[in-house]
Amino acid sequence: MDLEREKLERVDRKLLARLGQDETYQMVRVPVTPATWSTWKRYCEATGTSMGRAIVALIERALGVVDDDDADQRRGSTGDVQEQLASREAELDAREERLDVRERALDTEADQIAAEAKRLGTWQAQLRSLEHDLETKSRLAVQPASAVRKVGRNERCPCGSGRKYKQCHGR
């Protein structure tokens, strides 16, 4: 913890002077849960103050042990802390805006990728049908030609005209 010795000694003297006026006094330790401690630590990190200074400020505020000089100094430091908080909030807002822009860009890229995937799917289907046609044609080309029956001159023409072959297509 980053504490100034003089400030701690001054706070101790003021606390003990006030407590010494009573007949009896007893100092009590208050247990703090780890969750409370981590929350306090995050708060101090967010405001940019050390935990020791923040604890001293809480003790002084709780017991009312504040000089006029300390009060003026504290008002100034409170203003500084508020300014720091405002600047950090502005930073966070700017970061959130940048994240929103990035998310929108990612969404548009995802839409483009989906459209490309759909187009690729149609191309794959076309490719499969072309491969099937090619395979069928290659099988037909490899098969031996059927024995073509030779048509006799006096037989009916295979074109279906009803005339003899020699008078129709046989010329």
C-alpha positions in Angstrom: 0.0 0.0 0.0 1.2 3.5 -0.8 0.7 5.5 2.4 2.4 8.6 3.6 3.8 8.1 7.1 3.1 11.6 8.3 -0.5 11.4 7.2 -1.0 8.0 9.0 0.7 9.4 12.2 -1.5 12.5 12.1 -4.7 10.3 11.7 -3.5 8.0 14.5 -2.9 11.0 16.8 -6.3 12.4 16.1 -8.1 9.1 16.5 -6.3 8.3 19.7 -6.9 11.8 21.1 -10.6 11.5 20.5 -10.8 8.0 21.8 -8.7 8.8 24.8 -11.3 11.3 26.1 -13.8 8.5 26.8 -13.5 6.4 29.9 -12.7 3.2 28.0 -12.2 2.3 24.4 -11.6 -0.8 22.5 -10.4 -1.3 18.9 -12.3 -4.0 17.0 -11.3 -5.7 13.8 -14.1 -6.1 11.3 -13.9 -9.1 9.1 -14.2 -8.5 5.4 -15.2 -11.1 2.9 -12.9 -11.7 -0.1 -15.7 -10.5 -2.4 -15.9 -7.2 -0.5 -12.1 -6.9 -0.6 -11.9 -7.5 -4.3 -14.8 -5.1 -5.0 -12.9 -2.4 -2.9 -9.7 -3.2 -4.8 -11.4 -2.8 -8.2 -13.0 0.5 -7.1 -9.6 1.8 -6.1 -8.0 0.7 -9.3 -10.9 2.3 -11.3 -10.5 5.6 -9.5 -6.7 5.5 -9.7 -6.1 5.8 -5.9 -4.2 3.5 -3.7 -6.2 1.3 -1.3 -4.3 2.7 1.7 -5.3 6.3 0.8 -8.9 5.3 0.2 -9.0 3.5 3.6 -7.5 6.5 5.4 -10.1 8.7 3.7 -12.9 6.4 4.9 -11.6 6.3 8.4 -11.3 10.1 8.5 -14.8 10.6 7.0 -16.4 8.0 9.3 -14.9 9.5 12.5 -15.1 13.1 11.4 -11.3 13.6 11.8 -10.7 16.1 9.1 -8.8 19.4 9.3 -9.9 22.3 7.2 -6.6 21.9 5.3 -7.4 18.2 4.8 -11.0 19.0 3.7 -9.8 21.4 1.1 -7.2 18.9 -0.1 -9.9 16.2 -0.2 -12.3 18.3 -2.1 -9.6 18.9 -4.7 -8.8 15.2 -4.8 -12.5 14.3 -5.1 -12.7 16.6 -8.1 -9.7 14.9 -9.6 -11.2 11.5 -9.0 -14.5 12.6 -10.5 -12.6 14.0 -13.5 -10.7 10.7 -13.8 -14.0 8.7 -13.6 -15.6 10.9 -16.3 -12.6 10.5 -18.6 -12.6 6.7 -18.0 -16.3 6.6 -18.7 -15.7 8.5 -21.9 -13.0 6.0 -22.8 -15.3 3.1 -22.1 -18.0 4.7 -24.3 -15.5 5.1 -27.1 -14.4 1.5 -26.8 -18.1 0.3 -26.8 -18.7 2.3 -30.0 -15.6 0.8 -31.6 -16.8 -2.7 -30.5 -20.3 -2.0 -32.0 -18.7 -0.9 -35.3 -16.5 -4.1 -35.3 -19.6 -6.3 -34.5 -21.5 -4.7 -37.4 -18.5 -5.3 -39.7 -18.3 -8.9 -38.6 -22.1 -9.3 -39.2 -21.8 -8.1 -42.7 -18.8 -10.3 -43.3 -20.7 -13.3 -41.9 -23.6 -12.5 -44.3 -21.2 -12.3 -47.2 -19.6 -15.6 -46.2 -23.1 -17.2 -46.0 -23.9 -15.9 -49.5 -20.6 -17.3 -50.9 -21.3 -20.6 -49.2 -24.7 -20.8 -50.9 -23.2 -19.9 -54.3 -20.5 -22.6 -53.8 -23.3 -25.1 -52.9 -25.0 -24.4 -56.2 -21.7 -24.7 -58.1 -21.1 -28.1 -56.4 -24.5 -29.3 -57.4 -23.8 -28.3 -61.0 -20.4 -29.9 -60.9 -21.9 -33.1 -59.6 -24.5 -33.2 -62.4 -21.8 -32.5 -65.0 -19.6 -35.3 -63.6 -22.6 -37.6 -63.7 -23.2 -36.7 -67.4 -19.5 -37.2 -68.2 -19.5 -40.6 -66.4 -22.6 -41.7 -68.3 -21.2 -40.6 -71.7 -17.8 -42.3 -71.0 -19.6 -45.5 -70.1 -21.5 -45.4 -73.3 -18.4 -44.7 -75.3 -16.5 -47.6 -73.8 -19.3 -50.1 -74.4 -19.0 -52.0 -77.7 -21.3 -50.9 -80.4 -24.3 -53.1 -80.8 -24.3 -55.4 -83.7 -25.8 -53.1 -86.3 -28.1 -55.3 -88.3 -27.5 -54.8 -92.0 -30.6 -54.0 -93.9 -31.2 -55.9 -97.1 -32.0 -54.2 -100.4 -35.5 -55.6 -100.6 -36.5 -55.2 -96.9 -38.6 -52.4 -95.7 -36.6 -49.2 -94.9 -35.9 -48.6 -91.2 -37.0 -45.0 -91.4 -40.6 -46.1 -91.4 -41.6 -44.9 -94.9 -43.0 -48.3 -95.8 -41.0 -48.4 -99.1 -38.2 -50.8 -99.9 -34.7 -49.8 -98.6 -33.3 -49.8 -102.2 -35.9 -47.2 -103.2 -35.7 -45.1 -100.1 -32.4 -44.7 -98.3 -30.4 -47.3 -100.2 -29.7 -45.0 -103.1 
